[in-house]
Amino acid sequence: MAGLEEARLREAMDYMKEADKNTEEGWFKKPDWDIAAQYYEKAAQSFKFAKSYDRAVQAFAKASDAMVFASSLFMAGRALENGGNVLLQNMGQPERAADMYKRASELYMRNMTPDRAAEMLEKSAKAMEPISVDSAIDLYIGACNIYENEDRVRYATDTFKRTVSLLVKHKRFDKAIEVLQRLGNVQQVMANKSAYFKTLLSIVIIQLAVGDEVDASKRFQAFCSIDGFVQSEESAVAHGMLDAFEHRDQEYFNQTAARQHVGFLDNEIARLARSIVISNDLIGGPGPVGHGAPGGEQYNDNKEYPPRHQHFNAPQPPVNHIYQAAPPLQPVVPLGQKDVYRGDPYGSSSANQHERPHDQGSIDSVPPPYPRDERQEDDWRALTEKPSSTAPHQQQPLPGTSPGRNYTQEDDDDEGLL
């Protein structure tokens, strides 16, 4: 076996010499980059078989350069990709491998093959995950950007999901929500409602994991305006989780998080949902909830909640609301004070104590009270004093009777109507 490896090593060295000859330039000779690239690639494969991995990587890099001079950008990127594979799989050098993958991605982009370019960035991100999470995240997001900018979103779903999984795993929740929103836009373009609703539920779960119950509720209300979301199982799960947070019911939340549709989400998000612990200090309304907290209600560990139905859309028991109709208020008048609507003191036994006298011509008659507008004595005198003269067609009112229309005037009016 050792003899075979030595033979392949000598063979690789011969290929390298032939390749170098084809790159030389003279008075009557131009470099033949195509032939040189072929020899470099053969040398790289022989070095790899002989387990001389470092020389194999160098040969792949030279092959890539020769292919660039030969205007074969796709094959140049392919050579760098092979060199990265050797660095990652055989030499255990992920940083160098990630760098070669990035260079390959640039060549694929120059060759107008964005799908391969995004794949190289994704491979580079995977290589960097154990070393630098931030670098891996940037590379994943770069791959997502390529898919979006090049209108290849139909191939971006898995890349977005891997990005979200890495972000949630390392608790980069704000960035995870941003990427989930972009994933939702991609799923809307693809008209994949089932996957889109799972993405919306994932956003609500991450917001609850952060502890921002208010923002989670606002997002859920906005999601309910999306066609079909209210009738989905994901909407029922999100509603149940928010309801559990509102009542600080950890047991009910655990039951909701254990539902089957939560298990259909990304593994990291499902694990995150089942690890959420409801804190009594979270914001659940106008203010922090806790003992003596302003704007919040007192937390009672022994508080009994009404039994919940198995179906999430079942009607909830009625609760007292601040806008419920209150019984009509009765006017309260202090005892002994004059009732301006009746003209007698409140609580008096004689209701007709201050009735208006029948003789309205009397100046000494007591004027009736008016609410918020007491008439002056001169005005009342002008209204009640007797006229100086009486019209000939009018009859004087009989003594002891209230004034009214006379019969002569009434007959005239009847004739006018006829």
WODA-V813492 format. One record per residue. SS is DSSP state (h for helix, s for strand, l for the rest). Layout:
BEGIN
SS ; SS
END
This chain:
BEGIN
l ; h ; h ; h ; h ; h ; h ; h ; h ; h ; h ; h ; h ; h ; h ; h ; h ; h ; h ; h ; h ; h ; l ; l ; l ; s ; l ; l ; s ; l ; l ; l ; h ; h ; h ; h ; h ; h ; h ; h ; h ; h ; h ; h ; h ; h ; h ; h ; h ; l ; l ; l ; h ; h ; h ; h ; h ; h ; h ; h ; h ; h ; h ; h ; h ; h ; h ; h ; h ; l ; l ; l ; h ; h ; h ; h ; h ; h ; h ; h ; h ; h ; h ; h ; h ; h ; h ; h ; h ; h ; l ; l ; l ; h ; h ; h ; h ; h ; h ; h ; h ; h ; h ; h ; h ; h ; h ; h ; h ; h ; l ; l ; l ; h ; h ; h ; h ; h ; h ; h ; h ; h ; h ; h ; h ; h ; h ; h ; l ; l ; l ; l ; h ; h ; h ; h ; h ; h ; h ; h ; h ; h ; h ; h ; h ; h ; h ; h ; h ; l ; l ; l ; h ; h ; h ; l ; h ; h ; h ; h ; h ; h ; h ; h ; h ; h ; h ; h ; h ; l ; l ; l ; h ; h ; h ; h ; h ; h ; h ; h ; h ; h ; h ; h ; h ; h ; h ; h ; h ; l ; l ; l ; h ; h ; h ; h ; h ; h ; h ; h ; h ; h ; h ; h ; h ; h ; h ; h ; h ; h ; l ; l ; h ; h ; h ; h ; h ; h ; h ; h ; h ; h ; h ; l ; l ; l ; l ; l ; l ; l ; l ; l ; h ; h ; h ; h ; h ; h ; h ; h ; h ; h ; h ; h ; h ; h ; h ; l ; l ; h ; h ; h ; h ; h ; h ; h ; h ; l ; l ; h ; h ; h ; h ; l ; l ; l ; h ; h ; h ; h ; h ; h ; h ; h ; l ; l ; l ; l ; l ; l ; l ; l ; s ; l ; l ; l ; l ; s ; l ; l ; l ; l ; l ; l ; l ; l ; l ; l ; l ; l ; l ; l ; l ; l ; l ; l ; l ; l ; l ; l ; l ; l ; l ; l ; l ; l ; l ; l ; l ; l ; l ; l ; l ; l ; l ; l ; l ; l ; l ; l ; l ; l ; l ; l ; l ; l ; l ; s ; l ; l ; l ; l ; l ; l ; s ; l ; l ; l ; l ; l ; l ; l ; l ; l ; l ; l ; l ; l ; l ; l ; l ; l ; l ; l ; l ; l ; l ; l ; l ; l ; l ; l ; l ; l ; l ; l ; h ; h ; h ; h ; h ; h ; h ; h ; l ; l ; l ; l ; l ; l ; l ; l ; l ; l ; l ; l ; l ; l ; l ; l ; l ; l ; l ; l ; l ; l ; h ; h ; h ; h ; h ; h ; h ; h ; h ; h ; h ; l
END
